Amino acid sequence: MRQIVLATNNPGKVREFNAALTGYHLEIVPQSAFNVPEIEETGLTFIENAILKARNAAQYTGLPALADDSGLTVDALHGAPGVYSARYAGICADDRLNIVRLLNELRNTPAEQRTARFHCVLALLQHDADPTPLIFQARWEGMITFEPYGSGGFGYDPVFLVLDEGQTAAELDLAVKNRLSHRGQALAQLVKALGTSSDFWNQATVAAMQSTG
Ligand code: ITT
């Protein structure tokens, strides 16, 4: 089993990674198992923040690290909340308060103008000084509803209407969400790339041997 530290403190993401990556000879260990300290997300792009988080976890654990930086962009809000999705209602915000703010910002926006999408960037670093991180990104189109529906998922899922399904992301089974979602699609790219790249693992092994002396 190849061990990778998952550089997230979001239990919703951990659930989705575990479900999507079972059966691939990867042992995905959340960074909480190593007490990795949280790093400030100072980037202006999902890519910068994903690399910051993966590098932090790789540095702390000496393991290859995978990070997910993701968020929602809403056309009527000129792309907000974007990279600030997790803290849209303030630094101490939770999912419920973020949704309250989003629905409030959109209170005068009619149904047809409520187009939005989730973005996911995955960054996989072999070690903390890896100059060639593997980056995978995907998006998932939808519309913002006028009120929340469903109790699954996390974040903005209860207000993210998936048009083809006629349901919000919070009403979908985890397996269905993982097949369609921004994260599921980015993970599928990652699995495909790792399946064809023994090089990644060879370099990660060398880096781990060097860091343990
Ligand atoms: P980590 O940085 O520890 O991974 P985080 O929640 O702070 O956790 P981000 O900075 O990437 O992660 O913020 C992503 C936010 O975007 C997340 O908190 C949700 O509000 C939203 N989001 C991302 N993916 C989502 C999904 O699949 N469903 C609903 N909301 C999602």
Boltz pocket constraint, residues with backbone or C-beta under 6 A from the ligand:
constraints:
  - pocket:
      binder: B
      contacts: [[A, 7], [A, 8], [A, 9], [A, 10], [A, 13], [A, 41], [A, 53], [A, 68], [A, 69], [A, 70], [A, 71], [A, 72], [A, 82], [A, 83], [A, 85], [A, 86], [A, 98], [A, 118], [A, 119], [A, 153], [A, 154], [A, 155], [A, 156], [A, 157], [A, 169], [A, 181], [A, 183]]
      max_distance: 6.0
